[in-house]
Amino acid sequence: MRGWSGTATGRALLERRVIHIPDVLNDPDYTFAKAQELGGFRTALGVPMLREGVPMGVLGLSRSEVRPFNAQPSTPRSNRDATVFQSAVDG
């Protein structure tokens, strides 16, 4: 897993915690410049999927502008959206 610590998803997997990089171009630990060039993203978020503390995968989100992800939950657009989201969370 050497080299993975230079990305939000790699850090999330290795550190087993959410990693938020508000601007990858201003983060000295972000080293996957080629991905940033190709993807054109600036803000990155890595969320580990853990089962009993063991990493099972990682979700990566990005934005093409410097706009940090908000810790506040978003409001579902409809009751159907809320039901679908809750079903996904409950598994």
PyRosetta script that sets phi, psi and omega in degrees:
from pyrosetta import init, pose_from_sequence

init()
pose = pose_from_sequence("MRGWSGTATGRALLERRVIHIPDVLNDPDYTFAKAQELGGFRTALGVPMLREGVPMGVLGLSRSEVRPFNAQPSTPRSNRDATVFQSAVDG")
pose.set_psi(1, 13.2)
pose.set_omega(1, 178.2)
pose.set_phi(2, -59.5)
pose.set_psi(2, 136.7)
pose.set_omega(2, 179.7)
pose.set_phi(3, 93.3)
pose.set_psi(3, -17.1)
pose.set_omega(3, -178.3)
pose.set_phi(4, -70.8)
pose.set_psi(4, -21.4)
pose.set_omega(4, -176.0)
pose.set_phi(5, -70.4)
pose.set_psi(5, -4.9)
pose.set_omega(5, 179.3)
pose.set_phi(6, -88.1)
pose.set_psi(6, 6.2)
pose.set_omega(6, 179.4)
pose.set_phi(7, -129.3)
pose.set_psi(7, 161.4)
pose.set_omega(7, 177.9)
pose.set_phi(8, -65.0)
pose.set_psi(8, -43.5)
pose.set_omega(8, -178.3)
pose.set_phi(9, -69.6)
pose.set_psi(9, -38.7)
pose.set_omega(9, 178.1)
pose.set_phi(10, -64.0)
pose.set_psi(10, -44.6)
pose.set_omega(10, 177.8)
pose.set_phi(11, -63.1)
pose.set_psi(11, -41.1)
pose.set_omega(11, 179.6)
pose.set_phi(12, -60.5)
pose.set_psi(12, -41.7)
pose.set_omega(12, 179.5)
pose.set_phi(13, -66.9)
pose.set_psi(13, -47.3)
pose.set_omega(13, -177.9)
pose.set_phi(14, -69.7)
pose.set_psi(14, -39.2)
pose.set_omega(14, -176.0)
pose.set_phi(15, -93.1)
pose.set_psi(15, -8.8)
pose.set_omega(15, 178.7)
pose.set_phi(16, 55.9)
pose.set_psi(16, 43.8)
pose.set_omega(16, 177.1)
pose.set_phi(17, -153.3)
pose.set_psi(17, 163.3)
pose.set_omega(17, 178.2)
pose.set_phi(18, -67.8)
pose.set_psi(18, 133.4)
pose.set_omega(18, 177.7)
pose.set_phi(19, -118.0)
pose.set_psi(19, 124.6)
pose.set_omega(19, -179.5)
pose.set_phi(20, -119.7)
pose.set_psi(20, 122.9)
pose.set_omega(20, 177.5)
pose.set_phi(21, -116.9)
pose.set_psi(21, 103.0)
pose.set_omega(21, -177.5)
pose.set_phi(22, -60.2)
pose.set_psi(22, -34.8)
pose.set_omega(22, 178.7)
pose.set_phi(23, -148.8)
pose.set_psi(23, 106.6)
pose.set_omega(23, -176.8)
pose.set_phi(24, -63.2)
pose.set_psi(24, -27.1)
pose.set_omega(24, -179.7)
pose.set_phi(25, -73.4)
pose.set_psi(25, -17.0)
pose.set_omega(25, 178.8)
pose.set_phi(26, -111.9)
pose.set_psi(26, 16.6)
pose.set_omega(26, 178.2)
pose.set_phi(27, -107.5)
pose.set_psi(27, 110.7)
pose.set_omega(27, -176.9)
pose.set_phi(28, -64.2)
pose.set_psi(28, -19.1)
pose.set_omega(28, 179.9)
pose.set_phi(29, -88.0)
pose.set_psi(29, -12.2)
pose.set_omega(29, 178.8)
pose.set_phi(30, -81.0)
pose.set_psi(30, 118.6)
pose.set_omega(30, -172.7)
pose.set_phi(31, -119.8)
pose.set_psi(31, -0.3)
pose.set_omega(31, -176.5)
pose.set_phi(32, -92.6)
pose.set_psi(32, 62.2)
pose.set_omega(32, -174.9)
pose.set_phi(33, -59.0)
pose.set_psi(33, -36.2)
pose.set_omega(33, -178.2)
pose.set_phi(34, -62.2)
pose.set_psi(34, -40.9)
pose.set_omega(34, 178.2)
pose.set_phi(35, -64.1)
pose.set_psi(35, -40.9)
pose.set_omega(35, 180.0)
pose.set_phi(36, -65.5)
pose.set_psi(36, -41.1)
pose.set_omega(36, 178.4)
pose.set_phi(37, -62.3)
pose.set_psi(37, -47.3)
pose.set_omega(37, -178.7)
pose.set_phi(38, -69.2)
pose.set_psi(38, -42.0)
pose.set_omega(38, -176.8)
pose.set_phi(39, -84.5)
pose.set_psi(39, -23.8)
pose.set_omega(39, 179.7)
pose.set_phi(40, 68.3)
pose.set_psi(40, 21.1)
pose.set_omega(40, -179.1)
pose.set_phi(41, -88.7)
pose.set_psi(41, 157.7)
pose.set_omega(41, 178.4)
pose.set_phi(42, -123.0)
pose.set_psi(42, -39.9)
pose.set_omega(42, -179.6)
pose.set_phi(43, -104.8)
pose.set_psi(43, 136.4)
pose.set_omega(43, -177.9)
pose.set_phi(44, -134.6)
pose.set_psi(44, 148.2)
pose.set_omega(44, 178.8)
pose.set_phi(45, -137.5)
pose.set_psi(45, 131.5)
pose.set_omega(45, 175.8)
pose.set_phi(46, -120.5)
pose.set_psi(46, 128.3)
pose.set_omega(46, -177.5)
pose.set_phi(47, -124.9)
pose.set_psi(47, 114.5)
pose.set_omega(47, -179.5)
pose.set_phi(48, -75.5)
pose.set_psi(48, 143.9)
pose.set_omega(48, 172.6)
pose.set_phi(49, -102.2)
pose.set_psi(49, 112.9)
pose.set_omega(49, -174.9)
pose.set_phi(50, -114.4)
pose.set_psi(50, 144.0)
pose.set_omega(50, 171.3)
pose.set_phi(51, -127.3)
pose.set_psi(51, 114.0)
pose.set_omega(51, -177.9)
pose.set_phi(52, 54.0)
pose.set_psi(52, 39.4)
pose.set_omega(52, 177.4)
pose.set_phi(53, 82.3)
pose.set_psi(53, -3.6)
pose.set_omega(53, -178.6)
pose.set_phi(54, -99.8)
pose.set_psi(54, 127.2)
pose.set_omega(54, 179.2)
pose.set_phi(55, -65.0)
pose.set_psi(55, 128.1)
pose.set_omega(55, 178.0)
pose.set_phi(56, -109.1)
pose.set_psi(56, -13.2)
pose.set_omega(56, -178.3)
pose.set_phi(57, 169.4)
pose.set_psi(57, -175.3)
pose.set_omega(57, -179.9)
pose.set_phi(58, -151.0)
pose.set_psi(58, 141.4)
pose.set_omega(58, 175.6)
pose.set_phi(59, -102.3)
pose.set_psi(59, 137.0)
pose.set_omega(59, 177.4)
pose.set_phi(60, -121.2)
pose.set_psi(60, 132.8)
pose.set_omega(60, 177.0)
pose.set_phi(61, -126.5)
pose.set_psi(61, 148.6)
pose.set_omega(61, 178.2)
pose.set_phi(62, -147.4)
pose.set_psi(62, 161.8)
pose.set_omega(62, 175.8)
pose.set_phi(63, -130.8)
pose.set_psi(63, 146.8)
pose.set_omega(63, -178.0)
pose.set_phi(64, -80.8)
pose.set_psi(64, -3.8)
pose.set_omega(64, 177.5)
pose.set_phi(65, -126.1)
pose.set_psi(65, 161.7)
pose.set_omega(65, 175.6)
pose.set_phi(66, -77.6)
pose.set_psi(66, 99.4)
pose.set_omega(66, 179.2)
pose.set_phi(67, -152.5)
pose.set_psi(67, 96.4)
pose.set_omega(67, -177.1)
pose.set_phi(68, -54.6)
pose.set_psi(68, 148.1)
pose.set_omega(68, 175.4)
pose.set_phi(69, -72.1)
pose.set_psi(69, 138.2)
pose.set_omega(69, -177.6)
pose.set_phi(70, -87.0)
pose.set_psi(70, 139.0)
pose.set_omega(70, 179.3)
pose.set_phi(71, -77.1)
pose.set_psi(71, -11.9)
pose.set_omega(71, 179.8)
pose.set_phi(72, -76.6)
pose.set_psi(72, 137.7)
pose.set_omega(72, 178.2)
pose.set_phi(73, -67.2)
pose.set_psi(73, 143.8)
pose.set_omega(73, 177.8)
pose.set_phi(74, -80.7)
pose.set_psi(74, 156.3)
pose.set_omega(74, 179.5)
pose.set_phi(75, -87.0)
pose.set_psi(75, 126.5)
pose.set_omega(75, 177.7)
pose.set_phi(76, -60.4)
pose.set_psi(76, 145.8)
pose.set_omega(76, -179.5)
pose.set_phi(77, -73.1)
pose.set_psi(77, -21.7)
pose.set_omega(77, -179.5)
pose.set_phi(78, -156.4)
pose.set_psi(78, 169.8)
pose.set_omega(78, 175.5)
pose.set_phi(79, -63.9)
pose.set_psi(79, -33.8)
pose.set_omega(79, 178.4)
pose.set_phi(80, -62.5)
pose.set_psi(80, -44.8)
pose.set_omega(80, 178.1)
pose.set_phi(81, -59.4)
pose.set_psi(81, -42.4)
pose.set_omega(81, 180.0)
pose.set_phi(82, -63.4)
pose.set_psi(82, -40.0)
pose.set_omega(82, -179.9)
pose.set_phi(83, -67.0)
pose.set_psi(83, -43.9)
pose.set_omega(83, 179.2)
pose.set_phi(84, -62.8)
pose.set_psi(84, -45.0)
pose.set_omega(84, 179.4)
pose.set_phi(85, -60.9)
pose.set_psi(85, -47.5)
pose.set_omega(85, -178.1)
pose.set_phi(86, -63.4)
pose.set_psi(86, -37.6)
pose.set_omega(86, 178.1)
pose.set_phi(87, -63.2)
pose.set_psi(87, -39.8)
pose.set_omega(87, 178.8)
pose.set_phi(88, -66.4)
pose.set_psi(88, -39.8)
pose.set_omega(88, 179.8)
pose.set_phi(89, -67.3)
pose.set_psi(89, -41.9)
pose.set_omega(89, -178.4)
pose.set_phi(90, -71.0)
pose.set_psi(90, -20.8)
pose.set_omega(90, 178.0)
pose.set_phi(91, 81.1)
pose.dump_pdb("model.pdb")
